[in-house]
Amino acid sequence: MKLTIHDDIKKIPYYPKAMMYGYDEGWVRLSSNENPFPPSPKVFSSILDALFFTNRYPGGELELKSAIAKKLGIAAEQVLIGNGSNELIEMTLKAMKHGKRNKVIISDPSFAFYAIAAQVYGYEVCKVPLADMHVDLGLVGKQIDKTTRIIFLNNPLNPTGTIFEQEHFENFMKTVPPEVLIVVDEAYAEFVESAQFPNTIKDIGERPVLVMRTFSKAYGLAGLRIGYGIGEESLIAFLERTKQPFSVNMMALIAAQAALSDGAYLKKVLRNNRNGKLYFSKALQELSIESVPSEANFILVKLGKDAEAITKRLFEEKVLVRWMGAYGLPDFIRVSVGRMDENRRFIEVLRRVI
Ligand SMILES: Cc1ncc(COP(=O)(O)O)c(C=O)c1O
């Protein structure tokens, strides 16, 4: 190809594409922190109803904003809907472009798309190492300078499952200058049980904070692509301007409303997740394998130098987990909590393979 592509684009790593493995019987898919259950029955019937209207452009965004706002006790104008939280990350980067202020701070490791998207939009990425598998807000704060524009904090953190706590977050926020936007990605918030988990939503009127949540995890709608952001009204209005019209499809909008209304489904998912983590922690202990205590729907498991080879052996047995080499943790795998039969299958194969 004769086209010249700028080096800044050439050096961007690929985001791993989802594989079809695991959609069919026989596979145990614990590699992408997905919900192991099909969505709520209310989602199915709402999608069937919506099918009759696919000749129309997607409506329903305002209704969904109102439903989210009601649930959280905020105004609908403080809610932003995106094609997954991934689109919210992009909207943020587009809206915040600001000449020389072009530094984005992230923890290392953290969710891979922050760095990829930041590079696509021409930002400089500053990566801050973890302290004992936790985001070190003190260290993050030390990286803030006159060029800093956005800080992406992920709580709980993918891939460790650890959280930073209310008190630390409050202290950190006091040190952040007003020209810096803090994005707190709470993709796994519904799974958290710790009472110390920060109440970020109460900060949105006071400080430049955008909180991101998603329907991909606890609500089981990853394949439909829908997430939401919560922030101060004028911030949301500016972010909204950078959004592609109709980026969220009609099925997703309608399904998300239905999913929100099914409290029993959410309870079932959270109960399964809690039991799954307890099972993993006990079973791994029995195998003398270390893991990181997690507040999310996945756990980080230390397998040592054979971690990659074990991942391959698990794959041969149709058990999918994520080797953490790409996250700079080559001794670890990340395992999503599945249904209990899937969790047992993982442990059974792991026991045999090691
Ligand atoms: C921390 C974090 N944020 C965002 C996402 C993506 O969410 P969405 O499916 O809403 O784009 C993921 C997906 O794994 C994630 O781990």
The ligand as a Gaussian input file, in Angstrom:
#p B3LYP/6-31G(d) Opt

LIG

0 1
 C      -12.813000      -1.389000      33.176000
 C      -13.627000      -1.547000      31.949000
 N      -14.208000      -0.482000      31.410000
 C      -14.953000      -0.581000      30.310000
 C      -15.122000      -1.800000      29.681000
 C      -15.902000      -1.859000      28.429000
 O      -17.220000      -1.745000      28.699000
 P      -18.296000      -1.608000      27.550000
 O      -18.677000      -2.995000      27.151000
 O      -19.407000      -0.877000      28.224000
 O      -17.710000      -0.832000      26.416000
 C      -14.528000      -2.940000      30.202000
 C      -14.695000      -4.231000      29.525000
 O      -14.167000      -5.242000      29.838000
 C      -13.752000      -2.813000      31.365000
 O      -13.136000      -3.851000      31.912000

